[in-house]
Amino acid sequence: MMPEAKDLDDEEKPLQHLLIVDDDTRIRTLLQRYLSENGYRVTAAKDAAEARQLMTSLDFDFIVLDVMMPGEDGFSLTKAIRETSSVPILLLTARGESSDRIEGLERGADDYLAKPFEPRELLLRIATILKRAGAPVEVLRPYVQLGTCRFDGERGELTRDGKPVKLTSAELQLMRVLAANPGQTFTRTDLSQRMGAVLERTVDVQITRLRRKIENDPKLPLYLQTVRGVGYVLMPDRVG
């Protein structure tokens, strides 16, 4: 008897592929085993050089990246990745070094986790960011025009002078929320919850990054404005 054909919905989905970059062998081994046991395909690299080599031949859905490594550090690698890719990046930072965390976000990281940490917390952070990156977001308007920039919420695309501008998953989520509600002021708390309960300080950093991409003068923003004592509002020239 021929086996019954499986419905497409019953087919196993390919595992999401994670890259772990850390010079600590113990941490690499622990995370590779733990994340594999929790449903991910995991590849590990001992430093930035090995990670760069892996990324030339493999596609990754998520990168967990240590900041302090011999040779090229995590900040430099994050910046380099952001030049060509919007893959979500979570940085592992030393406890109490808030300046490291802020710098990492400014370089394009989506989130950070202080060492030492519980593997369970990392697992939850990864799941939240991947969900945020792939989740459909209700968009009430096809596009907003911001000077020479246009944001297409349905496609998740930002262009400037007709040329594509890369957005990280966090920037895209933030832009979608604001563009779907032009003229509406959001508090930092509102935005942090809509972005997956990120820290409010993270919202500020992502706002700064977005302004660099859509404003002619990020220090005097015309479109992504601060409402003093309240939060932020997007004021486009035109709504499609």
GROMACS elastic network, one bead per residue, 0.5 to 0.9 nm:
[ bonds ]
;  ai    aj funct       b0    kb
    1     4     6  0.89019   500
    2     5     6  0.87345   500
    3     6     6  0.89114   500
    6     9     6  0.80305   500
    6    10     6  0.61027   500
    6    11     6  0.68376   500
    7    10     6  0.52339   500
    7    11     6  0.68008   500
    8    11     6  0.52866   500
    8    12     6  0.86812   500
    9    12     6  0.80352   500
    9    13     6  0.89860   500
   10    13     6  0.87792   500
   12    15     6  0.86313   500
   13    16     6  0.88184   500
   14    17     6  0.87821   500
   14    41     6  0.89261   500
   15    39     6  0.68320   500
   15    40     6  0.54685   500
   15    41     6  0.56599   500
   16    39     6  0.80853   500
   16    40     6  0.54827   500
   16    41     6  0.59296   500
   16    42     6  0.83934   500
   16    60     6  0.76643   500
   16    61     6  0.59288   500
   16    62     6  0.79790   500
   17    40     6  0.61595   500
   17    42     6  0.57515   500
   17    43     6  0.75194   500
   17    59     6  0.75776   500
   17    60     6  0.51129   500
   17    61     6  0.52669   500
   17    62     6  0.67339   500
   17    63     6  0.88369   500
   18    35     6  0.86272   500
   18    40     6  0.68820   500
   18    41     6  0.61272   500
   18    43     6  0.62309   500
   18    44     6  0.83317   500
   18    60     6  0.57485   500
   18    61     6  0.59012   500
   18    63     6  0.57345   500
   18    64     6  0.74856   500
   19    41     6  0.87401   500
   19    42     6  0.59785   500
   19    44     6  0.56326   500
   19    45     6  0.73825   500
   19    51     6  0.79389   500
   19    54     6  0.89348   500
   19    60     6  0.65045   500
   19    61     6  0.81190   500
   19    62     6  0.63607   500
   19    64     6  0.61623   500
   19    65     6  0.81011   500
   20    28     6  0.67514   500
   20    31     6  0.76713   500
   20    32     6  0.74267   500
   20    42     6  0.72692   500
   20    43     6  0.62662   500
   20    45     6  0.61408   500
   20    46     6  0.84056   500
   20    51     6  0.85294   500
   20    62     6  0.87327   500
   20    63     6  0.60575   500
   20    65     6  0.61809   500
   20    66     6  0.83719   500
   21    28     6  0.74204   500
   21    43     6  0.87544   500
   21    44     6  0.58935   500
   21    46     6  0.57971   500
   21    47     6  0.60054   500
   21    48     6  0.70799   500
   21    50     6  0.85762   500
   21    51     6  0.66912   500
   21    63     6  0.75943   500
   21    64     6  0.61535   500
   21    66     6  0.60951   500
   21    74     6  0.87264   500
   22    25     6  0.74316   500
   22    27     6  0.72207   500
   22    28     6  0.61314   500
   22    44     6  0.78568   500
   22    45     6  0.65621   500
   22    46     6  0.52371   500
   22    47     6  0.60786   500
   22    48     6  0.85166   500
   22    64     6  0.83279   500
   22    65     6  0.64525   500
   22    66     6  0.52107   500
   22    67     6  0.83542   500
   22    68     6  0.84441   500
   22    69     6  0.70247   500
   22    92     6  0.88364   500
   23    26     6  0.89237   500
   23    27     6  0.82837   500
   23    28     6  0.76409   500
   23    45     6  0.77552   500
   23    47     6  0.56778   500
   23    66     6  0.78557   500
   23    68     6  0.84830   500
   23    69     6  0.59861   500
   23    70     6  0.75595   500
   24    27     6  0.54489   500
   24    28     6  0.62611   500
   24    29     6  0.87042   500
   24    46     6  0.73359   500
   24    69     6  0.87909   500
   25    28     6  0.50962   500
   25    29     6  0.60709   500
   25    30     6  0.84965   500
   25    46     6  0.74507   500
   26    29     6  0.52775   500
   26    30     6  0.60917   500
   26    31     6  0.85857   500
   27    30     6  0.50775   500
   27    31     6  0.60048   500
   27    32     6  0.83306   500
   28    31     6  0.53539   500
   28    32     6  0.59369   500
   28    33     6  0.85357   500
   28    44     6  0.64972   500
   28    45     6  0.79285   500
   28    46     6  0.78326   500
   29    32     6  0.51789   500
   29    33     6  0.61644   500
   29    34     6  0.84906   500
   29    44     6  0.82468   500
   30    33     6  0.53836   500
   30    34     6  0.60076   500
   30    35     6  0.84604   500
   30   119     6  0.85409   500
   31    34     6  0.50324   500
   31    35     6  0.57478   500
   31    36     6  0.80635   500
   31    42     6  0.86505   500
   31    44     6  0.89220   500
   31   119     6  0.71698   500
   32    35     6  0.55501   500
   32    36     6  0.59715   500
   32    37     6  0.85439   500
   32    41     6  0.86542   500
   32    42     6  0.58068   500
   32    43     6  0.71322   500
   32    44     6  0.69300   500
   33    36     6  0.52092   500
   33    37     6  0.61499   500
   33    38     6  0.87510   500
   33    42     6  0.83065   500
   34    37     6  0.51743   500
   34    38     6  0.64442   500
   34   119     6  0.74490   500
   34   120     6  0.89020   500
   34   123     6  0.88442   500
   35    39     6  0.66602   500
   35    40     6  0.57723   500
   35    41     6  0.77336   500
   35    42     6  0.69859   500
   35   119     6  0.84466   500
   35   123     6  0.71544   500
   36    39     6  0.55202   500
   36    41     6  0.57952   500
   36    42     6  0.60955   500
   37    40     6  0.73237   500
   38   123     6  0.82271   500
   43    54     6  0.88186   500
   44    50     6  0.89604   500
   44    51     6  0.79918   500
   45    48     6  0.75108   500
   45    49     6  0.84640   500
   45    50     6  0.55915   500
   45    51     6  0.54213   500
   45    54     6  0.80675   500
   46    49     6  0.83302   500
   46    50     6  0.65487   500
   46    51     6  0.76312   500
   46    69     6  0.86849   500
   47    50     6  0.55540   500
   47    51     6  0.63060   500
   47    52     6  0.87994   500
   47    66     6  0.88108   500
   47    69     6  0.65640   500
   47    70     6  0.72325   500
   47    71     6  0.76690   500
   47    72     6  0.77020   500
   47    73     6  0.83305   500
   47    74     6  0.89992   500
   48    52     6  0.60512   500
   48    53     6  0.85930   500
   48    65     6  0.88897   500
   48    69     6  0.79146   500
   48    70     6  0.86451   500
   48    71     6  0.75301   500
   48    72     6  0.58931   500
   48    73     6  0.70208   500
   48    74     6  0.73847   500
   48    76     6  0.89851   500
   48    77     6  0.65767   500
   49    52     6  0.51961   500
   49    53     6  0.63794   500
   49    54     6  0.87854   500
   49    71     6  0.82316   500
   49    72     6  0.75357   500
   50    53     6  0.50885   500
   50    54     6  0.62527   500
   50    55     6  0.86867   500
   51    54     6  0.50958   500
   51    55     6  0.61711   500
   51    56     6  0.88378   500
   51    77     6  0.89774   500
   52    55     6  0.51535   500
   52    56     6  0.65566   500
   52    77     6  0.83699   500
   52    81     6  0.89093   500
   53    56     6  0.54611   500
   53    57     6  0.73095   500
   53    58     6  0.89711   500
   54    57     6  0.56885   500
   54    58     6  0.59106   500
   54    59     6  0.85888   500
   55    58     6  0.51355   500
   55    59     6  0.64209   500
   55    60     6  0.75716   500
   56    59     6  0.81237   500
   60    63     6  0.71367   500
   60    87     6  0.73037   500
   61    87     6  0.61134   500
   61    88     6  0.70822   500
   61   130     6  0.80886   500
   62    87     6  0.59143   500
   62    88     6  0.50876   500
   62    89     6  0.60704   500
   62    90     6  0.80172   500
   62   126     6  0.78037   500
   62   129     6  0.89404   500
   62   130     6  0.76939   500
   63    87     6  0.73185   500
   63    88     6  0.63217   500
   63    90     6  0.63322   500
   63    91     6  0.84033   500
   64    88     6  0.86998   500
   64    89     6  0.59626   500
   64    91     6  0.59899   500
   64    92     6  0.71978   500
   64   126     6  0.87567   500
   65    74     6  0.61745   500
   65    77     6  0.87639   500
   65    78     6  0.82981   500
   65    89     6  0.70253   500
   65    90     6  0.61637   500
   65    92     6  0.59758   500
   65    93     6  0.89734   500
   66    69     6  0.67998   500
   66    73     6  0.78298   500
   66    74     6  0.57335   500
   66    75     6  0.89330   500
   66    90     6  0.85522   500
   66    91     6  0.56605   500
   66    93     6  0.65705   500
   67    73     6  0.56395   500
   67    75     6  0.62683   500
   67    91     6  0.63614   500
   67    92     6  0.59843   500
   67    93     6  0.57463   500
   67    94     6  0.80803   500
   67   100     6  0.80843   500
   67   104     6  0.83501   500
   68    72     6  0.87100   500
   68    73     6  0.56347   500
   68    74     6  0.64668   500
   68    75     6  0.87313   500
   68    92     6  0.85386   500
   68    93     6  0.75476   500
   68    94     6  0.81650   500
   69    72     6  0.67644   500
   69    73     6  0.52337   500
   69    74     6  0.70762   500
   70    73     6  0.68256   500
   72    75     6  0.82980   500
   72    76     6  0.64638   500
   72    77     6  0.69671   500
   73    76     6  0.56276   500
   73    77     6  0.64879   500
   73    78     6  0.87696   500
   74    77     6  0.51166   500
   74    78     6  0.59761   500
   74    79     6  0.85929   500
   74    91     6  0.74471   500
   74    92     6  0.87615   500
   74   104     6  0.81464   500
   75    78     6  0.51455   500
   75    79     6  0.63096   500
   75    80     6  0.87028   500
   75    91     6  0.86688   500
   75   100     6  0.86740   500
   75   103     6  0.75704   500
   75   104     6  0.58951   500
   75   107     6  0.66124   500
   75   108     6  0.89379   500
   75   109     6  0.87255   500
   76    79     6  0.52414   500
   76    80     6  0.62681   500
   76    81     6  0.87070   500
   76   107     6  0.81098   500
   77    80     6  0.50145   500
   77    81     6  0.60951   500
   77    82     6  0.85684   500
   78    81     6  0.51588   500
   78    82     6  0.62038   500
   78    83     6  0.89002   500
   78    89     6  0.75777   500
   78    91     6  0.88398   500
   78   104     6  0.77046   500
   78   107     6  0.63102   500
   78   108     6  0.65453   500
   78   109     6  0.66782   500
   79    82     6  0.51792   500
   79    83     6  0.66722   500
   79   104     6  0.88259   500
   79   107     6  0.52463   500
   79   108     6  0.65172   500
   79   109     6  0.85222   500
   80    83     6  0.54161   500
   80    84     6  0.75307   500
   80    85     6  0.88543   500
   81    84     6  0.58055   500
   81    85     6  0.56796   500
   81    86     6  0.77685   500
   81    87     6  0.81800   500
   81   108     6  0.87966   500
   82    85     6  0.51036   500
   82    86     6  0.60662   500
   82    87     6  0.80611   500
   82   107     6  0.79279   500
   82   108     6  0.64310   500
   82   109     6  0.86332   500
   82   166     6  0.80154   500
   82   167     6  0.86604   500
   82   168     6  0.78075   500
   83    86     6  0.84733   500
   83   166     6  0.80803   500
   84   166     6  0.80442   500
   85    88     6  0.88847   500
   85   166     6  0.76435   500
   85   167     6  0.87697   500
   85   168     6  0.81850   500
   86    89     6  0.85606   500
   86   108     6  0.87432   500
   86   166     6  0.68703   500
   86   167     6  0.62900   500
   86   169     6  0.66019   500
   87   168     6  0.71669   500
   87   169     6  0.74465   500
   88   109     6  0.71383   500
   88   110     6  0.59912   500
   88   111     6  0.85473   500
   88   126     6  0.89244   500
   88   129     6  0.72714   500
   88   130     6  0.75161   500
   88   133     6  0.77546   500
   88   168     6  0.69729   500
   88   169     6  0.62732   500
   88   170     6  0.82979   500
   89   108     6  0.79366   500
   89   109     6  0.50673   500
   89   110     6  0.54329   500
   89   111     6  0.68727   500
   89   112     6  0.84424   500
   89   168     6  0.89912   500
   90   109     6  0.60331   500
   90   110     6  0.58490   500
   90   112     6  0.51456   500
   90   113     6  0.72523   500
   90   125     6  0.84522   500
   90   126     6  0.78879   500
   90   129     6  0.89397   500
   91   101     6  0.79122   500
   91   104     6  0.71045   500
   91   105     6  0.88116   500
   91   109     6  0.67921   500
   91   110     6  0.81460   500
   91   111     6  0.64407   500
   91   113     6  0.62692   500
   91   114     6  0.84038   500
   92   101     6  0.87654   500
   92   112     6  0.57938   500
   92   113     6  0.50488   500
   92   114     6  0.58023   500
   92   115     6  0.65224   500
   93    96     6  0.85405   500
   93    97     6  0.72321   500
   93    98     6  0.87376   500
   93   100     6  0.67947   500
   93   101     6  0.67500   500
   93   112     6  0.68200   500
   93   113     6  0.61279   500
   93   115     6  0.59246   500
   93   116     6  0.88779   500
   94    97     6  0.58528   500
   94    98     6  0.87394   500
   94   100     6  0.79910   500
   94   101     6  0.89083   500
   94   113     6  0.85625   500
   94   114     6  0.55209   500
   94   115     6  0.52232   500
   94   116     6  0.77659   500
   95    98     6  0.81542   500
   95   113     6  0.87573   500
   95   114     6  0.50446   500
   95   115     6  0.53615   500
   95   116     6  0.70978   500
   96    99     6  0.86992   500
   96   100     6  0.89735   500
   96   114     6  0.75913   500
   97   100     6  0.54864   500
   97   101     6  0.68594   500
   97   114     6  0.84280   500
   98   101     6  0.50774   500
   98   102     6  0.62991   500
   98   103     6  0.85709   500
   99   102     6  0.52125   500
   99   103     6  0.60615   500
   99   104     6  0.84904   500
  100   103     6  0.51457   500
  100   104     6  0.60586   500
  100   105     6  0.87212   500
  101   104     6  0.51066   500
  101   105     6  0.63856   500
  101   106     6  0.86956   500
  101   111     6  0.83685   500
  101   112     6  0.63989   500
  101   113     6  0.84377   500
  101   114     6  0.85865   500
  102   105     6  0.52083   500
  102   106     6  0.62237   500
  102   107     6  0.86861   500
  102   201     6  0.83569   500
  102   202     6  0.78091   500
  102   205     6  0.73229   500
  103   106     6  0.50031   500
  103   107     6  0.62084   500
  103   108     6  0.88130   500
  103   109     6  0.89520   500
  104   107     6  0.50951   500
  104   108     6  0.65584   500
  104   109     6  0.55962   500
  104   110     6  0.85496   500
  104   111     6  0.82756   500
  104   112     6  0.78123   500
  105   108     6  0.51545   500
  105   110     6  0.64372   500
  105   111     6  0.68872   500
  105   112     6  0.80054   500
  105   202     6  0.72438   500
  105   205     6  0.65402   500
  105   206     6  0.74604   500
  105   209     6  0.88855   500
  106   109     6  0.71659   500
  106   205     6  0.63300   500
  106   206     6  0.75484   500
  106   208     6  0.81836   500
  106   209     6  0.67577   500
  107   209     6  0.88710   500
  108   167     6  0.89399   500
  108   168     6  0.67785   500
  108   206     6  0.86060   500
  108   209     6  0.81987   500
  109   112     6  0.75382   500
  109   168     6  0.78898   500
  109   170     6  0.85952   500
  110   129     6  0.77304   500
  110   168     6  0.71799   500
  110   169     6  0.69912   500
  110   170     6  0.57686   500
  110   171     6  0.84962   500
  110   202     6  0.87006   500
  110   206     6  0.89466   500
  111   125     6  0.82061   500
  111   129     6  0.82497   500
  111   170     6  0.86268   500
  111   198     6  0.78314   500
  111   202     6  0.78935   500
  112   125     6  0.89617   500
  113   116     6  0.86055   500
  113   117     6  0.72573   500
  113   121     6  0.87028   500
  113   122     6  0.74549   500
  113   125     6  0.86065   500
  114   117     6  0.63930   500
  115   118     6  0.87828   500
  117   120     6  0.84767   500
  117   121     6  0.71130   500
  117   122     6  0.75319   500
  118   121     6  0.53603   500
  118   122     6  0.67489   500
  118   123     6  0.88909   500
  119   122     6  0.50794   500
  119   123     6  0.62041   500
  119   124     6  0.87249   500
  120   123     6  0.50166   500
  120   124     6  0.63156   500
  120   125     6  0.86892   500
  121   124     6  0.51106   500
  121   125     6  0.61811   500
  121   126     6  0.86409   500
  122   125     6  0.50273   500
  122   126     6  0.61402   500
  122   127     6  0.85996   500
  123   126     6  0.52322   500
  123   127     6  0.62526   500
  123   128     6  0.86753   500
  124   127     6  0.51264   500
  124   128     6  0.61209   500
  124   129     6  0.86559   500
  125   128     6  0.51638   500
  125   129     6  0.62167   500
  125   130     6  0.85897   500
  126   129     6  0.52973   500
  126   130     6  0.60897   500
  126   131     6  0.84650   500
  127   130     6  0.52355   500
  127   131     6  0.60292   500
  127   132     6  0.85036   500
  128   131     6  0.51509   500
  128   132     6  0.61047   500
  128   133     6  0.86058   500
  128   196     6  0.63890   500
  128   197     6  0.89406   500
  129   133     6  0.60417   500
  129   134     6  0.86238   500
  129   169     6  0.79511   500
  129   170     6  0.81804   500
  129   195     6  0.86789   500
  129   196     6  0.73660   500
  130   133     6  0.50250   500
  130   134     6  0.62065   500
  130   135     6  0.82419   500
  130   169     6  0.86903   500
  131   134     6  0.53060   500
  131   135     6  0.55082   500
  131   196     6  0.87838   500
  132   135     6  0.53292   500
  132   136     6  0.85196   500
  132   169     6  0.73286   500
  132   170     6  0.78204   500
  132   173     6  0.70976   500
  132   195     6  0.69756   500
  132   196     6  0.68390   500
  133   136     6  0.87265   500
  133   168     6  0.87703   500
  133   169     6  0.51320   500
  133   170     6  0.74463   500
  133   172     6  0.80879   500
  133   173     6  0.73289   500
  134   169     6  0.85901   500
  136   154     6  0.88437   500
  137   153     6  0.85149   500
  137   154     6  0.82102   500
  137   173     6  0.81783   500
  137   176     6  0.72741   500
  137   177     6  0.80261   500
  138   153     6  0.87831   500
  138   154     6  0.83619   500
  138   176     6  0.84506   500
  138   177     6  0.85831   500
  138   180     6  0.75560   500
  139   142     6  0.71745   500
  139   143     6  0.89469   500
  139   153     6  0.61138   500
  139   154     6  0.64705   500
  139   176     6  0.71580   500
  139   177     6  0.80463   500
  139   179     6  0.78278   500
  139   180     6  0.51106   500
  139   181     6  0.86086   500
  140   143     6  0.89968   500
  140   153     6  0.86271   500
  140   179     6  0.86389   500
  140   180     6  0.55006   500
  140   181     6  0.79196   500
  141   144     6  0.75811   500
  141   152     6  0.85586   500
  141   153     6  0.74072   500
  141   154     6  0.83262   500
  141   179     6  0.79117   500
  141   180     6  0.63439   500
  141   181     6  0.88483   500
  141   239     6  0.69628   500
  141   240     6  0.59773   500
  142   151     6  0.85382   500
  142   152     6  0.59373   500
  142   153     6  0.60814   500
  142   154     6  0.62886   500
  142   155     6  0.88056   500
  142   180     6  0.88960   500
  142   239     6  0.79301   500
  142   240     6  0.56088   500
  143   150     6  0.67864   500
  143   151     6  0.54289   500
  143   153     6  0.59038   500
  143   154     6  0.79231   500
  143   179     6  0.76351   500
  143   180     6  0.87209   500
  143   238     6  0.84667   500
  143   239     6  0.60560   500
  143   240     6  0.50496   500
  144   149     6  0.84394   500
  144   150     6  0.57850   500
  144   151     6  0.54331   500
  144   152     6  0.68741   500
  144   153     6  0.81436   500
  144   179     6  0.64951   500
  144   180     6  0.87657   500
  144   182     6  0.83818   500
  144   236     6  0.60846   500
  144   237     6  0.75295   500
  144   238     6  0.57976   500
  144   240     6  0.60310   500
  145   148     6  0.73477   500
  145   149     6  0.59580   500
  145   151     6  0.66208   500
  145   236     6  0.56472   500
  145   237     6  0.55451   500
  145   238     6  0.50032   500
  145   239     6  0.63053   500
  145   240     6  0.78917   500
  146   150     6  0.59096   500
  146   151     6  0.79392   500
  146   214     6  0.70644   500
  146   215     6  0.81465   500
  146   222     6  0.87128   500
  146   223     6  0.65043   500
  146   235     6  0.79897   500
  146   236     6  0.50122   500
  146   237     6  0.55127   500
  146   238     6  0.72629   500
  147   150     6  0.77453   500
  147   160     6  0.86843   500
  147   214     6  0.81421   500
  147   215     6  0.81840   500
  147   216     6  0.86749   500
  147   223     6  0.84802   500
  147   236     6  0.78886   500
  147   237     6  0.66227   500
  147   238     6  0.89059   500
  148   159     6  0.81444   500
  148   160     6  0.55510   500
  148   161     6  0.53043   500
  148   162     6  0.79318   500
  148   214     6  0.81923   500
  149   158     6  0.69816   500
  149   159     6  0.54442   500
  149   161     6  0.63848   500
  149   162     6  0.76930   500
  149   213     6  0.86673   500
  149   214     6  0.61323   500
  149   215     6  0.85458   500
  150   157     6  0.81376   500
  150   158     6  0.57529   500
  150   159     6  0.53460   500
  150   160     6  0.65896   500
  150   161     6  0.84771   500
  150   162     6  0.81105   500
  150   214     6  0.87459   500
  151   155     6  0.87403   500
  151   156     6  0.72887   500
  151   157     6  0.57485   500
  151   159     6  0.65121   500
  151   160     6  0.89674   500
  151   175     6  0.82084   500
  151   176     6  0.86033   500
  151   179     6  0.77468   500
  152   155     6  0.55900   500
  152   156     6  0.56259   500
  152   157     6  0.51594   500
  152   158     6  0.63810   500
  152   159     6  0.85266   500
  152   176     6  0.87050   500
  152   179     6  0.87812   500
  153   157     6  0.67499   500
  153   158     6  0.85016   500
  153   172     6  0.88271   500
  153   175     6  0.80737   500
  153   176     6  0.57413   500
  153   179     6  0.70862   500
  153   180     6  0.75429   500
  154   157     6  0.80091   500
  154   176     6  0.86559   500
  155   158     6  0.89704   500
  156   167     6  0.88213   500
  156   172     6  0.66922   500
  156   173     6  0.87650   500
  156   175     6  0.87455   500
  156   176     6  0.74871   500
  157   164     6  0.72172   500
  157   165     6  0.76150   500
  157   166     6  0.80661   500
  157   167     6  0.81015   500
  157   172     6  0.83045   500
  158   163     6  0.83782   500
  158   164     6  0.59507   500
  158   165     6  0.54242   500
  158   166     6  0.72292   500
  158   167     6  0.75794   500
  158   172     6  0.88268   500
  158   214     6  0.88193   500
  159   162     6  0.53699   500
  159   163     6  0.50545   500
  159   165     6  0.52646   500
  159   166     6  0.85489   500
  159   214     6  0.89281   500
  160   163     6  0.52134   500
  160   164     6  0.64205   500
  160   165     6  0.65979   500
  160   213     6  0.82320   500
  160   214     6  0.75048   500
  161   164     6  0.84866   500
  165   213     6  0.74712   500
  166   213     6  0.89657   500
  167   170     6  0.78817   500
  167   171     6  0.56393   500
  167   172     6  0.57401   500
  167   210     6  0.83993   500
  167   213     6  0.89589   500
  168   171     6  0.51137   500
  168   172     6  0.60842   500
  168   173     6  0.85949   500
  169   172     6  0.50765   500
  169   173     6  0.61579   500
  169   174     6  0.86154   500
  170   173     6  0.51885   500
  170   174     6  0.61940   500
  170   175     6  0.85429   500
  170   195     6  0.70860   500
  170   203     6  0.89646   500
  170   206     6  0.72740   500
  171   174     6  0.51386   500
  171   175     6  0.59902   500
  171   176     6  0.85032   500
  171   206     6  0.60907   500
  171   207     6  0.79426   500
  171   209     6  0.78437   500
  171   210     6  0.66944   500
  172   175     6  0.50698   500
  172   176     6  0.60476   500
  172   177     6  0.86548   500
  173   176     6  0.51988   500
  173   177     6  0.63894   500
  173   178     6  0.88313   500
  173   194     6  0.82067   500
  173   195     6  0.64175   500
  174   177     6  0.52962   500
  174   178     6  0.63590   500
  174   179     6  0.85822   500
  174   191     6  0.72727   500
  174   194     6  0.80492   500
  174   195     6  0.67507   500
  174   203     6  0.82987   500
  174   206     6  0.78586   500
  174   207     6  0.81737   500
  174   210     6  0.89445   500
  175   178     6  0.52009   500
  175   179     6  0.58504   500
  175   180     6  0.83478   500
  175   210     6  0.80473   500
  175   234     6  0.88880   500
  176   179     6  0.51590   500
  176   180     6  0.59482   500
  176   181     6  0.86240   500
  177   180     6  0.53719   500
  177   181     6  0.65998   500
  177   182     6  0.89904   500
  177   191     6  0.80131   500
  177   194     6  0.77359   500
  177   195     6  0.88225   500
  178   181     6  0.52631   500
  178   182     6  0.60953   500
  178   183     6  0.84553   500
  178   184     6  0.77576   500
  178   185     6  0.86568   500
  178   186     6  0.82050   500
  178   191     6  0.89876   500
  178   224     6  0.88679   500
  178   232     6  0.86992   500
  178   233     6  0.69318   500
  178   234     6  0.58320   500
  179   182     6  0.54472   500
  179   183     6  0.89519   500
  179   234     6  0.67979   500
  179   235     6  0.88419   500
  179   236     6  0.83248   500
  179   239     6  0.88250   500
  181   184     6  0.55977   500
  181   185     6  0.85468   500
  181   233     6  0.86287   500
  181   234     6  0.78045   500
  182   185     6  0.84221   500
  182   233     6  0.71081   500
  182   234     6  0.52969   500
  182   235     6  0.58809   500
  182   236     6  0.68723   500
  182   239     6  0.81858   500
  183   233     6  0.59222   500
  183   234     6  0.57464   500
  183   235     6  0.54825   500
  183   236     6  0.80928   500
  184   232     6  0.83468   500
  184   233     6  0.57383   500
  184   234     6  0.72275   500
  184   235     6  0.86094   500
  185   226     6  0.88228   500
  185   227     6  0.73303   500
  185   230     6  0.75932   500
  185   231     6  0.64349   500
  185   232     6  0.54598   500
  185   234     6  0.77534   500
  186   189     6  0.79884   500
  186   190     6  0.59250   500
  186   191     6  0.64605   500
  186   227     6  0.89189   500
  186   230     6  0.73777   500
  186   231     6  0.54738   500
  186   232     6  0.54382   500
  186   233     6  0.63379   500
  187   190     6  0.51303   500
  187   191     6  0.64133   500
  187   192     6  0.86115   500
  187   227     6  0.89795   500
  187   229     6  0.88832   500
  187   230     6  0.55063   500
  187   232     6  0.65192   500
  188   191     6  0.51639   500
  188   192     6  0.59818   500
  188   193     6  0.85765   500
  188   199     6  0.89294   500
  188   200     6  0.56374   500
  188   201     6  0.83856   500
  188   203     6  0.66167   500
  188   204     6  0.78239   500
  188   230     6  0.78040   500
  188   231     6  0.56083   500
  188   232     6  0.75543   500
  189   192     6  0.51082   500
  189   193     6  0.62170   500
  189   194     6  0.86306   500
  189   197     6  0.84835   500
  189   199     6  0.84933   500
  189   200     6  0.63387   500
  189   203     6  0.88582   500
  189   231     6  0.87111   500
  190   193     6  0.53760   500
  190   194     6  0.62891   500
  190   195     6  0.87147   500
  191   194     6  0.50446   500
  191   195     6  0.60951   500
  191   196     6  0.87557   500
  191   197     6  0.83300   500
  191   198     6  0.86118   500
  191   200     6  0.79526   500
  191   203     6  0.69637   500
  191   231     6  0.89978   500
  192   195     6  0.51442   500
  192   196     6  0.65092   500
  192   197     6  0.50035   500
  192   198     6  0.50222   500
  192   199     6  0.62006   500
  192   200     6  0.56936   500
  192   201     6  0.88867   500
  192   202     6  0.78763   500
  192   203     6  0.62505   500
  193   196     6  0.52833   500
  193   198     6  0.67738   500
  193   199     6  0.88010   500
  194   197     6  0.68381   500
  194   198     6  0.86716   500
  195   198     6  0.63071   500
  195   203     6  0.85558   500
  197   200     6  0.85033   500
  198   201     6  0.83131   500
  198   202     6  0.64582   500
  198   203     6  0.74591   500
  199   202     6  0.51933   500
  199   203     6  0.68809   500
  200   203     6  0.51052   500
  200   204     6  0.67053   500
  200   205     6  0.89745   500
  201   204     6  0.51759   500
  201   205     6  0.64950   500
  201   206     6  0.88294   500
  202   205     6  0.51389   500
  202   206     6  0.62523   500
  202   207     6  0.86227   500
  203   206     6  0.51446   500
  203   207     6  0.61336   500
  203   208     6  0.86699   500
  204   207     6  0.51060   500
  204   208     6  0.63228   500
  204   209     6  0.87798   500
  205   208     6  0.51175   500
  205   209     6  0.63445   500
  205   210     6  0.87478   500
  206   210     6  0.61397   500
  206   211     6  0.85883   500
  207   210     6  0.51271   500
  207   211     6  0.61924   500
  207   212     6  0.88058   500
  207   224     6  0.78608   500
  207   232     6  0.85362   500
  208   211     6  0.52046   500
  208   212     6  0.65634   500
  208   218     6  0.76424   500
  209   212     6  0.53021   500
  209   213     6  0.67798   500
  210   213     6  0.51415   500
  210   214     6  0.63132   500
  210   215     6  0.81808   500
  210   218     6  0.88129   500
  210   224     6  0.82415   500
  211   214     6  0.52629   500
  211   215     6  0.52356   500
  211   216     6  0.84838   500
  211   217     6  0.81395   500
  211   218     6  0.51645   500
  211   219     6  0.83448   500
  211   221     6  0.70258   500
  211   223     6  0.83836   500
  211   224     6  0.66458   500
  212   215     6  0.59310   500
  212   216     6  0.78449   500
  212   217     6  0.77303   500
  212   218     6  0.54468   500
  212   219     6  0.88990   500
  213   216     6  0.83778   500
  213   218     6  0.83597   500
  214   217     6  0.88738   500
  214   218     6  0.80527   500
  214   221     6  0.89121   500
  214   223     6  0.79024   500
  214   224     6  0.82961   500
  215   218     6  0.52399   500
  215   219     6  0.86378   500
  215   220     6  0.81658   500
  215   221     6  0.59694   500
  215   222     6  0.69235   500
  215   223     6  0.70255   500
  215   224     6  0.79008   500
  216   219     6  0.89802   500
  216   220     6  0.83696   500
  216   221     6  0.77186   500
  216   222     6  0.84593   500
  217   220     6  0.53804   500
  217   221     6  0.61680   500
  217   222     6  0.83095   500
  218   221     6  0.52267   500
  218   222     6  0.85112   500
  220   225     6  0.86584   500
  221   224     6  0.59301   500
  221   225     6  0.58610   500
  221   226     6  0.83987   500
  222   225     6  0.63613   500
  222   234     6  0.88520   500
  222   235     6  0.74137   500
  222   236     6  0.85766   500
  223   233     6  0.79768   500
  223   234     6  0.55240   500
  223   236     6  0.57495   500
  223   237     6  0.80457   500
  224   232     6  0.69577   500
  224   233     6  0.59085   500
  224   235     6  0.64023   500
  224   236     6  0.83410   500
  225   231     6  0.86359   500
  225   232     6  0.57236   500
  225   233     6  0.54276   500
  225   234     6  0.62940   500
  225   235     6  0.73180   500
  226   229     6  0.86376   500
  226   230     6  0.79771   500
  226   231     6  0.59015   500
  226   233     6  0.65324   500
  226   234     6  0.89901   500
  227   230     6  0.54458   500
  227   231     6  0.51973   500
  227   232     6  0.55181   500
  227   233     6  0.70108   500
  228   231     6  0.65746   500
  228   232     6  0.83524   500
  235   238     6  0.87557   500
  236   239     6  0.68602   500
